[in-house]
Amino acid sequence: MNKDQVKGSLKDAAGKVQEQAGKLTGSTEQQLKGLHKQAQGKAQKAVGDVKEVIKDMTGR
């Protein structure tokens, strides 16, 4: 695992918590911020996944 995979997973998890908190408090804004953070986390994890594939292919 590389740092992008870890950071992306953490950001995704934090976004899920924020989304749920928004649902509990009735805050649409917090729900949307949570969804946005999840999308950022998933994208960052995907970048990390690609880096790992390249690393495996090149043996570095």
Secondary structure, 3 states (H helix, E strand, C coil): CCHHHHHHHHHHHHHHHHHHHHHHHCCHHHHHHHHHHHHHHHHHHHHHHHHHHHHHHHCC
